[in-house]
C-alpha cells in the first residue's frame, strides 16, 4: 500500500470568493501530491499566481506560486491509501500530464486577446 494526498484549498482571493458565493462550499481548488510534505502538488490552476484567467495543468507547492502569494490560504489535507498497482497507474497518468502540460489549459481566449494588444 502507498499513500496519496488530496489537498482541498481556498486562497481567499477575490476570484475564489466569487466561486464560493456560487458553490457555497468552503474549498474550490483540489491538488494531488505523492509526498507527505506537499513539496510537489499537481492540479489545474493558475500558471501565473497574480492572474486567475491564465491557467492549466500546473505543478505547485505549499511554499511557492499561488500558495506563496496567498499566505492565508485555508486547506484540508486528505490521505488515501491505495494499492501499489493503483499508485503506479496514478503516477503514470500524472507523469503523462506533466510531459504534456502545454496541451492542458483554459486560457486560449485570453491568450488570443493578449496577442492582439
C-alpha positions in Angstrom: 0.0 0.0 0.0 1.1 3.6 -0.7 -0.4 6.9 0.3 -1.7 9.7 -2.0 -2.5 13.1 -0.6 -5.5 15.1 -1.8 -5.4 18.8 -0.8 -8.6 20.9 -1.0 -8.0 24.6 -0.6 -9.3 28.2 -0.8 -6.8 31.1 -1.2 -9.3 33.7 -0.2 -8.7 35.7 -3.4 -11.5 37.8 -4.9 -11.8 35.2 -7.6 -12.2 32.3 -5.2 -14.6 34.3 -3.0 -16.8 34.7 -6.1 -16.6 31.0 -6.8 -17.5 30.3 -3.2 -20.5 32.6 -3.3 -21.8 30.5 -6.2 -20.9 27.0 -4.9 -21.4 27.7 -1.2 -18.5 25.4 -0.5 -15.5 26.1 1.8 -13.0 24.9 -0.8 -12.7 25.4 -4.5 -9.4 24.0 -5.6 -8.1 20.4 -5.5 -4.5 19.2 -5.8 -2.9 15.8 -5.6 0.5 15.0 -4.1 2.6 11.9 -3.7 4.7 13.2 -0.8 3.6 13.9 2.8 5.4 17.3 2.9 3.4 18.5 -0.2 6.5 19.9 -1.8 5.2 19.0 -5.2 1.4 19.0 -5.9 -0.4 18.8 -9.2 -3.6 20.4 -10.3 -5.4 22.5 -12.8 -4.9 26.1 -11.7 -3.1 29.4 -12.2 0.0 29.4 -14.3 0.7 32.9 -13.1 -0.1 33.5 -9.4 -1.4 37.0 -10.0 -3.7 36.1 -12.9 -6.7 33.7 -12.3 -7.6 33.5 -16.0 -4.3 32.1 -17.4 -4.2 28.5 -16.2 -3.9 24.9 -17.0 -2.1 21.9 -15.6 0.4 23.1 -13.0 3.0 21.8 -10.5 2.6 23.7 -7.3 3.8 23.5 -3.7 2.7 24.8 -0.3 5.5 27.4 -0.3 5.6 28.6 -3.9 3.4 30.0 -6.6 -0.2 30.8 -5.8 0.1 29.4 -2.2 3.0 31.7 -1.5 1.1 34.7 -2.9 -1.9 33.9 -0.6 -0.4 33.0 2.8 -3.8 33.0 4.5 -5.0 30.1 2.3 -7.1 27.5 4.2 -6.9 23.9 3.3 -7.6 20.3 4.3 -5.2 17.5 3.5 -6.7 14.1 3.0 -4.6 11.0 2.8 -5.7 8.0 0.8 -4.1 4.6 1.0 -4.1 2.8 -2.4 -2.7 -0.4 -3.8 0.7 -0.4 -5.3 -0.9 -1.1 -8.7 -3.3 1.9 -8.4 -0.5 4.1 -7.2 1.6 3.2 -10.2 -1.3 3.9 -12.6 -1.9 7.2 -10.9 1.7 8.2 -11.1 1.9 7.2 -14.7 -1.2 9.3 -15.5 0.2 12.4 -13.7 3.6 11.9 -15.4 1.8 11.9 -18.7 0.1 15.2 -17.7 3.5 16.7 -16.7 5.0 15.7 -20.1 2.1 17.2 -22.0 1.2 20.1 -19.7 1.1 22.6 -22.5 -1.9 20.7 -24.0 -4.0 21.3 -20.9 -5.0 24.9 -20.5 -8.1 27.1 -20.1 -6.8 30.4 -21.4 -7.0 30.3 -25.2 -9.4 33.2 -25.2 -7.2 35.3 -23.0 -4.1 34.3 -24.9 -5.7 35.4 -28.2 -6.6 38.8 -26.7 -3.0 39.3 -25.4 -1.6 38.6 -28.8 -3.7 41.4 -30.3 -2.6 44.0 -27.8 
